[in-house]
Every structure is written in structure tokens, then in C-alpha cells.
Amino acid sequence: MTLSADRIDLRMTISRRYRVVNGDHPMSPADDAYVDRQYAPLEDVAAAHGVDPDEVREHVIAGRLPLPSYLRSDGTEMYHSDLFGIVERAGGVEFLREWFVRQFRDPVVGREEWRSYLSGQYVCLRSVTPRTIQRKEELVTAIQLAVAEPRPRSSAWLDQLHDWVDELDALSPAYTGYDVLRFGGPTGRQTNIDAVRHRFPRR
């Protein structure tokens, strides 16, 4: 299939913006394989909801929908398969920003999270919604506070810590090597799940 000039231009614009946000890091075959398991091409996500992919790209460029979570090594735009879940809850793309911000008690926080959402970098969550964003932050805060004042001899403390870690684990995908490059260090899973379990194993 030959792509139209307009479609090529849309894709190039998104690709440039994506690299401004994430840096220009190569995707390895292992990265591509991981992304194929966890995400879906834009064309598939759009088709499942009867939407033209170029319409989605136009919304992305206008700041109404997020950048891709990943660009495969071949340039394919990869998204969470439930991208349109919160769009439907909001009543449409045109209402998404207002609806999204309202889900946070503090509108300043809501607007900050909206900007983060548009970056496409919420790859720390299997499903990206205001509720999962907030719950992830609650869990990370609780885990870090507990680890800062450890009481590993306390069964109650240890059980509570692992309950939080297990819940965070259920919300979080595995990440891939590319994420270490674009975020410039260990992933949230490495820091708040793997390292905590290693340091404070279950009895």
C-alpha cells in the first residue's frame, strides 16, 4: 500500500515529537518483541473503534490524544489497546481533557497529569486512566515511606509492604530495555517492586 503525502507528513510530525520527548534511542529486536506483546499498532486500535488512524494522528498533533507509547524500530506507532476507553467515558475526544482533569481533587495536579498523559510515557501502567495513575502514585508513596523506615521483623509491616508491592505489580507491565534508555535509569518496576522484594523477602 502506498501512503499518501498527507499521511506521511502526519506520521513524520508525530515521529519527530516522539523523539523530542523520549530521545533518539534505537529499539532492539527484544524491545520490538516486548512491545508487540503489550501494545497494539495505531491502525488496529483505531479500527477496533471505527476511527480513521489519521484522525487520531491529527488529535495527537493538536494535543487532544497522547503520543504513542512506543515507536517500533520500523516506525509503527504503538498504543495501549484500551486507548479509547477513557475517551468513551469522557463522552468524546473533545471532552477528554476537561473530564480527565476533573478526576483529580487538585486541578493543578490534574493539569500536570494531563500533560504527562499526552507525552505517551505512562508505560508504567497496563491501563492508563486517572484512577490507575492515582493509585500507582499512592502505592509508590506508601512503599517508599515504608522502606525508608523498615521494620522487617514485624510480620504486619512485612505483609502490608508486600500487599502494596503485589498491587503495584498487578498495575505495572514488565518494561523493556528501551525504557531504561529513555528514562535515564532504573524503571519503576526495578526500584519499587523487584528491589523491594529482594531486600525484604516474604517469610
C-alpha positions, 0 to 999 in steps of 0.5 A: 500500500502506498501512503499518501503525502498527507499521511506521511507528513502526519506520521513524520510530525508525530515521529519527530515529537516522539523523539523530542520527548523520549530521545533518539534511542534505537529499539532492539529486536527484544524491545520490538518483541516486548512491545508487540506483546503489550501494545497494539499498532495505531491502525488496529486500535483505531479500527477496533473503534471505527476511527480513521488512524489519521484522525487520531494522528491529527488529535495527537498533533493538536494535543487532544490524544497522547503520543504513542507509547512506543515507536517500533524500530520500523516506525509503527506507532504503538498504543495501549489497546484500551486507548479509547476507553477513557475517551468513551467515558469522557463522552468524546475526544473533545471532552477528554481533557476537561473530564480527565482533569476533573478526576483529580481533587487538585486541578493543578495536579490534574493539569500536570497529569494531563500533560504527562498523559499526552507525552505517551510515557505512562508505560508504567501502567497496563491501563492508563486512566486517572484512577490507575495513575492515582493509585500507582502514585499512592502505592509508590508513596506508601512503599517508599515511606515504608522502606525508608523506615523498615521494620522487617521483623514485624510480620504486619509491616512485612505483609502490608509492604508486600500487599502494596508491592503485589498491587503495584505489580498487578498495575505495572507491565514488565518494561523493556530495555528501551525504557531504561534508555529513555528514562535515564535509569532504573524503571519503576518496576526495578526500584519499587517492586523487584528491589523491594522484594529482594531486600525484604523477602516474604517469610 
